[in-house]
């Protein structure tokens, strides 16, 4: 019998996690960093990175979404920006 292959989370790359976080914000599942971690705690990525600090990475992704005009911060909340078609 051969050895089992390692399984890794597809959210392990920053690009994949960025898309996942942005879609969670846009869909209204996530409103702040606390609700983001409540959501992420139910993923395989969270299981794999037990004890690893993801706060900085998620915060950087929130900041990236704001800088790129994909979301905006309001107090401690992060809100999606609506795109208007003209």
N, C-alpha and C positions, 0 to 999 in steps of 0.2 A: 504494500500500500504506500502511496506517495504522501509527502507532507502536505498539509493544507496550505493554500496560498493566503497571504495576508489580505485582509479586507480593509480598505480605507474609505473614509467618507468623501463623497464628491464635493462637499462643502469645504474641504481642506484647503483649496486654493482661494486666494483672496478674491479673484475675479468671480468665482462661483458664489462665494459668500456675499459679495457685493450685490449681485443680482438677486439673491435670495432675500437679503435684507431690504432692498429697494422694493421688491414685489410685496413683501410683508407690510411695509409702510403704505404703499399705494392701495393695497387691499383693505387696509384698516385694521389688520391684526395687531399691529405694533404702533404705539404712540410715543414711547420713550425708551431709554436704554434698559430700564427695569423690565418692561413688557417684552423687549427684544430678548433678554436673557431668560425670561419665563418661557418664551417660545423656543429658543435655542436649546434649553435644557432637555427638551424632548427629542433631540436629534442624535444620530449616531456620532456626529462630530463632537458633541458634548461628552458622550461616553468615552470616545477616544482620547480626548484632551482633559481628562479628569485632573483637576488640580492646576492645569495650565491657565494662565491669565489671558483671557480673551477680551477683557474690558478695553484695553488700548486699541486692539484691532477693530472691534465693533465701533468704538468711538471715532476712530479714523475713518471708517466707512460712513458713519453718520455725517462727519464733516465733509467728506468727499461729495456725498449726495447734495449737501447744502451748497457747496462751492460750485457744483456743476448745474445748479438751478433745478434740481430734481426734487428737492424738499426744502422746507424752511423750518427754522427753530422758533418756537413760541414758548417762552419761559423754559420749562424743563421738557416740553413736548417737541416732537418732530412731526411735521405734517407734510403730506404730499402736495406738490404744486399741480394744479390742473393745467393741462395744455389746451389752449384755445386754437381752433382752426378758423382762419379768416378766409 
